[in-house]
Amino acid sequence: MHPTLRIAVKCDRCVERQAAGEEPACVGACPTHALEFGDEDDLAKEKRLSAAARVAHAVSGSAEKQTANSSLDTLRSLRGL
């Protein structure tokens, strides 16, 4: 943002905001949270952990699935299957 004209100018990655310890304005204003800003290694680690959590949840299933599966397993054991 141009300080006196108050218009948008070419992106400078909000150097003033970064110097003050803040994230760039576009990152904070993004309604879909599609923009991220930070150390590339930290962001990559967060993505890996998030993906691992989704996989673990998909493999273990929700509580409803586990209950349904255990009921099905009980029926199978009663029938000798």
N, C-alpha and C positions, 0 to 999 in steps of 0.2 A: 504494500500500500504506500503510495506516495504521501509523505508526511504533510505537505501543505495543500496539495490538490485533492487529496482524499479519493484517489482513483487507483484501480488495480494496475500494477505495472508487471513487467516480466518477473517471474518467480525468482526470488533470491534465497529460497528455502527458509524465509523468516529468520534471518541471522540475528535480528534484535531479540526475537522471542527465544531463540536457542541460547543466546548469551544470558538471558534471564532464567534459563532452566526450564522453559516451556516448550511444548511441541509446536510445530508449524500450525498456523491457523486452519489450513485446509484439512489437516488430520483431525483436529478437534471439531470441525464443522461438518465433517462427512456423515450424513445421516445413516448410511449403510455400514459404516465402520470398515469400509473396504481399504482405506489408507492406513498404513502403519508407519511409525517412525521410531528409529532406535538403532541400536547396534545390530548389525546383520546376523551375527552369531546368536545373539539373544533371541531375535525374532525367529530364526530357524529352529532353535531349541524349543520355543513355545509351540511352534507349528508341529514339530515331531511329537511332543508330549500330548497335544490336543488330538492328533491323529491316532496315537497309541491308545488314548482313552476311549475314542470312538470305536476302535477295533475291539478293545477289551469288553466294552459294553455290548457290542454286536455278538461277540463270541459267547459271553456269559448269558446274554438275554436279559430281558426285564424280569421283574418279580412275577408278573402275570404269566410270562412264558414258562418260567421255571415251575410255577405251580401247575400249569397245564401239563407240562412234560412229566412232572412227578406223578400226577394223577394217571396219565397214560401209562407210565412205567408200572404203577401199581396194578392197573388193569391187566397189563401184559403178564405180570408175574402171577396174578391170580389164575389166568388162563393157561399158564405154562408156556407162554410164547417167548 
